[in-house]
Amino acid sequence: MISIDIEKKLKAYQGQQVLKVVRQFAAGSITKVYGPSGVGKTTFLKVIAGFIKPEKGSILVDGITWLNTGSKTDLAPQKRMAGFVFQDYALFPNMTVKQHLKYATDDEQWVNRLLITGKLETLIDHKPEHLSGGQQQRLAILRALANKPNLLLMDEPFSALDQEMKVELIDKLKVLFKELGTTVLIVTHNPQELAGLTNDELLIS
């Protein structure tokens, strides 16, 4: 179970807005997070991961306090160990596809399974600059899954994929998420694309 109660000030064209989310997410749930541009969807994920600090609030994950501004508790991102798929992929330019995954795990069998899941098994020695946008996006997803996270945060993770690849990958990810028991939050500008994958939703407006 994840319990979130946060407030974070946002800079907006029409002045200052406040991102306020009070919500619980069941363990193993897959939630689509959607809403208009500029309301703080990406910020919300980054607050959970520990990359951005809210003005006030609390985050409790499986009974462990990740954040409590009242008691000044604030676990570092590396201790939260949430998987994160960045909108701009944030890949390492000097690492090959396989090195990206090996950086997070020594489990060779798991690495190979991820490569097959993302259809990158023939590109293991390629660096990001030699990958298409869709291949880079798939690598970013696989890297976030490499350490088998309990919580996975995904920011527009399917935006660069064609429809056929998107459907195929979502079907495979659904199996992995269930197997790992991972709780997943997915920011999307197109909630319809996640039909059949998510079982919960959060509208930020």
Number of C-alpha atoms within 10 A of each C-alpha: 14 17 17 20 16 24 19 19 15 16 12 12 8 6 7 10 15 15 18 20 16 12 12 14 19 14 16 18 21 24 21 25 25 21 17 11 11 15 19 23 23 21 20 22 23 19 18 24 24 20 12 14 18 23 11 16 18 22 23 17 19 12 10 11 16 21 27 18 15 9 8 10 13 17 16 13 16 9 11 20 18 22 23 24 26 20 16 13 20 12 20 13 11 12 15 19 27 22 18 24 27 17 12 15 16 12 12 12 9 17 24 15 13 25 22 12 19 20 15 21 16 10 15 15 14 16 19 21 13 13 15 11 16 17 19 22 27 26 26 25 24 24 28 23 28 20 20 20 20 20 27 23 26 24 23 20 23 24 17 16 16 10 12 8 16 18 18 12 17 18 14 13 19 14 12 16 22 13 10 13 16 20 22 25 23 26 25 21 17 15 15 9 17 18 12 11 18 18 12 14 17 17 12 17 13
